[in-house]
Amino acid sequence: MTSQGYDRGTSDKTLFIKRKEEDIIPVQVYVDDIIFGSTNEEMCETFEEIMKSEFEMSMMDELNHFLGFQVKQLKDGIFLN
């Protein structure tokens, strides 16, 4: 990740962040799961291309569950249960 311009988190070594002008893409890696999102859709698409070129992976689309949390994405916010 660092070779692709991502900064590694200081307190969480599995968190990577890349900034491009006003946009940001945080990437959280946990064992064989990755969750990412961005203020810029192009950054997400680029990240997906990089990961697919390096690893055998599949995209799961919208996040529903992560680390035991149920995730609900609505227009007025993201809710964890």
C-alpha positions as CSV (number, residue, x, y, z in Angstrom):
1,M,0.0,0.0,0.0
2,T,2.8,2.4,0.9
3,S,4.4,1.8,-2.5
4,Q,1.1,3.1,-4.1
5,G,1.3,6.4,-2.1
6,Y,-0.8,5.4,0.9
7,D,0.2,6.5,4.4
8,R,0.0,3.9,7.1
9,G,-1.9,4.8,10.3
10,T,0.2,5.6,13.3
11,S,-2.1,3.9,16.0
12,D,-3.7,1.4,13.6
13,K,-1.1,-0.3,11.3
14,T,-4.0,-1.8,9.3
15,L,-5.4,1.6,8.2
16,F,-4.1,3.2,5.1
17,I,-5.0,6.7,3.8
18,K,-4.3,8.5,0.6
19,R,-5.1,12.1,-0.1
20,K,-5.4,13.9,-3.4
21,E,-6.1,17.6,-3.1
22,E,-9.4,17.8,-1.2
23,D,-10.3,14.1,-1.6
24,I,-9.4,11.1,0.6
25,I,-9.6,7.4,0.5
26,P,-9.2,5.4,3.7
27,V,-8.6,1.7,3.4
28,Q,-9.0,-0.7,6.4
29,V,-7.4,-4.1,6.0
30,Y,-8.4,-7.0,8.4
31,V,-6.9,-10.4,7.6
32,D,-8.6,-11.1,4.2
33,D,-11.2,-8.4,4.3
34,I,-10.7,-4.9,3.0
35,I,-13.1,-2.0,3.4
36,F,-12.6,1.3,1.6
37,G,-14.5,4.3,0.5
38,S,-13.7,7.8,-0.8
39,T,-15.0,11.2,-1.4
40,N,-14.0,10.6,-5.1
41,E,-15.4,7.7,-7.0
42,E,-12.3,7.6,-9.3
43,M,-10.1,7.0,-6.3
44,C,-12.2,3.9,-5.5
45,E,-12.0,2.6,-9.0
46,T,-8.3,3.1,-9.2
47,F,-7.8,1.3,-5.8
48,E,-10.0,-1.6,-7.1
49,E,-7.9,-1.9,-10.3
50,I,-4.6,-1.9,-8.3
51,M,-5.9,-4.6,-5.9
52,K,-7.3,-6.8,-8.6
53,S,-4.0,-6.6,-10.5
54,E,-2.0,-7.7,-7.4
55,F,-4.4,-10.2,-5.8
56,E,-7.2,-12.6,-6.7
57,M,-10.2,-10.8,-5.2
58,S,-13.9,-10.1,-5.7
59,M,-15.9,-7.0,-5.0
60,M,-18.9,-7.5,-2.8
61,D,-20.6,-4.2,-3.6
62,E,-22.3,-2.3,-0.8
63,L,-21.1,-3.1,2.7
64,N,-23.6,-5.0,4.8
65,H,-21.4,-6.7,7.4
66,F,-17.9,-6.0,8.7
67,L,-16.1,-7.5,11.7
68,G,-19.4,-8.6,13.3
69,F,-21.2,-5.3,12.7
70,Q,-24.3,-5.0,10.6
71,V,-23.9,-1.9,8.4
72,K,-26.9,0.0,7.1
73,Q,-26.2,2.7,4.5
74,L,-29.0,5.3,4.1
75,K,-29.1,8.8,2.6
76,D,-29.0,10.5,6.0
77,G,-26.0,8.4,7.3
78,I,-24.4,5.1,8.0
79,F,-25.6,3.1,10.9
80,L,-23.8,0.2,12.7
81,N,-25.6,-2.4,14.8
